[in-house]
Amino acid sequence: MNEYLMIGEVLKPQGIRGEVKVKPFAANHEDFYRWKKLYIKKGETYEVIKARCSRVHDGFVYLTLGECASMDDAEKLRGVQLWIDRAHANQLEEDEVYVSDLIGCEGIDEAGVSIGVLQEVLQHGVVDVYVFKAKGKSVMAPALKAVFPTVDVADKRISVVRERLNEVAVWEE
């Protein structure tokens, strides 16, 4: 299990003073106000970067990172993923897992057949949506206990009830 959790991605510069607009992956966007240092992955290492949150608005977070002081500085961070170490991440309740730990888990049904590897978790409504990919095609399904009764992030496996999956999934043709 990775010592770091991905909590956001820099989308673009915001304004002319070095601020960036971030797509947050953390469950509570307000946490960005208390995180004063984040990490950027460079190769296989994680480098610390100072962070200052100025606001959270419309599902986005606005940060000043490191010594960014201009739009040109901020432009260099476009597309950069932001990480937090587990020691400073929120503590989980029982039966909760970090989304970044789910990515890469394989969905396996009762017959041992794979539905694919989890590529993304969409968080746009009341229920998260899992996006699995297999052989270049994807399947999307709501992250419901009836469909995915157990998640084992240590073994990178998500159990799938095939009958329930077939009732709610959207399969790519």
N, C-alpha and C positions, 0 to 999 in steps of 0.2 A: 504494500500500500504506500502510495506516495506521501511524503511528509508535507507536501504543499497541495493546496486546493485552488483550482482556478475559480476566480470570483468575478471576472469581467473581461471585456475586450474593448480597447480603445477604438472608437469609430472614426473620429475626425477631430481636428482642432475646433475649438469653440471660441470665437473672438480673436483678438489680436494680442492678448497678454499671456499666452502660453497655456491656457486652460484647454482641457480635452473633454469630449463627450464620450461617456462609457456606457456600453450595454452591460448591465449588471447580471451576474448569475447567482449572486447571493440571495437567499430567501428574504432577508430583511435589508432593503436598500439603505435604511438609516444607519446601518453598521459602518458604512463608508465614512461617516462623521468621526467615528472613534478610531478607525484604523489609520495610524500615522505613518506606518511603513508597510509597503507592499513589496512584492517581488516580481521581477521580470526574468523569464527563462532565457538563458543564453547558452545554446548547446545543451549540455547536460547539467549545467549549474544554474542556480537561481541567484540573481543579484538584487540586493535591497535597493529600494527607491523610496524617497520621501513622498508622502501623499497628503494633500490637503483638500478636503471636500468643501465646495462652496455651496452646493445645493443638490437636491434630489427633486426631479420634476418630470412628470409624464412618463414614468418608468425608466428614466435615464439618470445617470449620476454625472456630475460635473466636477472634475478634479484638476488640481495643478500637481504635476508629478515632477519630482526631482528639482532641477534648476531651470525648468522651462520658463522662459520669460517672453517668448514671441510666438507668433503663429508658425514661423519656420521651425522653431524648436519642437512645437507640438506636432507638426506634420510628420516629423521623424518617428513619432510613436504610433502613427496610424496602423491599426491591425495588431498591435502588441497585446498579448494576453497578460492579465494581471492575476497574481497569485497571492495567497496568504498562507502562512505556516499554520499547521494544525493547533499549535499552542495558543494562537490568537483568534482562531475561528470560534464560532458559537458552539456550545456544547449541545449534543444531540439528545433528544428524548429516546426512550425505548422504541424500537422498530423504525427509527429514522436513519437515513443514510445521506451522505453528501452526494449531490448530483455528479460531481466529478469522479466519485468512486463507482458510480453506475456505468459511466461511459466505458465501453470495451467489454461489458458483461455479455455473455451469450445467452439467448433465450432458448430453453430446451423444453419440449413438451413431454407428456407422460410416456410416450413411446421412444423417447431419446432422440427425437428429430429436432434439429436446430431450425429456428425461424430466422436466425441471423444474429449479428452483433449489434448491440445498442450503440448508435452513433450520436444521438441527440435526445435531450429531454426538453420538450416545448412547455413553457409555463405561461400560457396566455389566459387561463381561465381558472375555474374552480378545481379542475382535475388536470394534473400533468398528462402529457401525451408522450409515450415512448416511440422513438423512431429507430427501427432495426433495419439493417442492410444485410442482404445475402445475395451473392451472385449478381451484383450490380442493380438489384431491385430493392425497393423498400416496402416496409409495412409499418403503418402507424396505428397505435391503439392506446386508449386511455389507461393510465397507470392505476388500475383497480385491483384490489385483493382477489376478487373473483376470477380475474384473468391471470394475474401474476401473484400467486399466493406466497411465494417465498423468494427472497433476494439474499444471495450469499456473495457479498463483495469480495471476501477472502478467496473464494474459488472462482470468482468472476462468472457466476451463473445466476440466471433468473428463471425460476420454474414457470411454465406456461400451461394453462388449461386450454387445450386446443379448441374444445367446443365453445367455450366462452370467447376465445380470441376470434373465432370465425363469426361470431354474432356482432362484434363491435369493431373489428379491424377494417382499415382501408388498405388494400393491397395495390401496389403499383403494377400496372399492366405491362 
